């Protein structure tokens, strides 16, 4: 696993373990944020993944929404996943590198 991919995966897992700040947000506000994260991450991944599907971290970190976007790579067989980071302030998204199922299943070294 390359350094970039391993770092992105570690960052995703670390962020999901961080305590979420206790804000007075309603369930509707959290659901709206999750819906926006999924939509923007799927849109961003559509250039590299056919029919991408997103699994959204329910609350993300304090500053970022997080999702794992997966599907069939365009023009290839198999399945890839990309970590998607959504800035809660700007609502901009960024994608990590392509992770194969083998990369995700590999034991950490």
C-alpha positions in Angstrom: 0.0 0.0 0.0 1.4 3.4 -1.0 2.2 6.0 1.7 -0.5 8.3 0.3 -3.2 5.6 0.4 -2.2 4.3 3.9 -2.1 7.9 5.2 -5.6 8.6 3.8 -7.0 5.4 5.3 -5.4 6.1 8.7 -6.8 9.7 8.6 -10.3 8.4 7.9 -10.2 5.9 10.8 -8.6 8.4 13.2 -11.2 11.0 12.4 -14.1 8.5 13.0 -12.6 7.8 16.4 -12.4 11.4 17.5 -15.1 12.6 19.8 -17.8 14.7 18.1 -18.3 18.1 19.7 -21.7 18.4 21.4 -23.6 20.9 19.3 -27.3 21.7 19.7 -28.0 20.3 16.2 -31.3 18.8 15.4 -31.7 15.3 13.8 -32.9 17.1 10.7 -29.8 19.2 10.5 -27.6 16.1 10.8 -29.6 14.2 8.2 -29.3 17.2 5.8 -25.5 17.3 6.3 -25.3 13.5 5.6 -27.4 13.9 2.5 -25.2 16.7 1.2 -22.0 14.8 2.0 -23.3 11.7 0.1 -24.5 13.8 -2.9 -21.3 15.8 -3.3 -19.0 12.8 -2.7 -20.9 10.8 -5.3 -20.7 13.7 -7.7 -17.0 14.0 -7.2 -16.3 10.3 -7.6 -18.5 10.0 -10.8 -15.4 10.8 -12.9 -13.6 7.7 -11.8 -16.3 5.3 -10.6 -19.3 4.0 -12.5 -22.5 4.3 -10.4 -20.7 5.3 -7.1 -22.3 4.6 -3.8 -21.4 6.4 -0.6 -21.3 5.3 3.0 -21.3 8.4 5.2 -19.9 8.7 8.7 -23.0 9.7 10.7 -21.4 12.8 12.2 -17.9 13.1 10.8 -15.3 15.0 12.7 -15.7 18.5 14.2 -14.7 20.2 10.9 -15.3 17.5 8.2 -17.9 15.2 6.9 -16.4 11.8 5.9 -17.6 9.2 3.5 -16.3 6.1 1.7 -17.3 6.1 -2.0 -17.2 2.7 -3.8 -18.0 1.1 -7.1 -16.6 -0.2 -10.4 -13.8 1.8 -11.8 -14.5 3.4 -15.1 -13.1 1.4 -18.0 -11.9 -1.5 -15.7 -13.1 -4.5 -13.8 -13.1 -4.9 -10.0 -14.1 -2.5 -7.3 -12.4 0.6 -5.9 -13.1 2.9 -3.0 -12.1 6.5 -2.3 -12.2 8.4 0.9 -14.1 11.6 0.6 -13.6 14.6 2.9 -16.3 17.3 3.0 -15.5 20.6 4.6 -18.4 21.5 6.8 -17.8 25.3 6.4 -17.1 25.6 2.7 -19.0 22.4 1.7 -16.1 21.6 -0.7 -15.1 18.0 -1.1 -11.8 16.3 -1.8 -11.2 12.6 -2.8 -8.3 10.4 -1.7 -6.6 8.0 -4.0 -8.2 4.8 -5.4 -8.2 2.0 -2.9 -8.8 -1.6 -4.1 -10.5 -4.3 -2.0 -7.2 -6.0 -1.6 -5.7 -2.8 -0.2 -8.6 -2.4 2.3 -8.3 -6.1 3.4 -4.5 -6.1 3.8 -3.3 -6.2 7.4 -1.5 -3.1 8.6 2.3 -3.4 8.6 
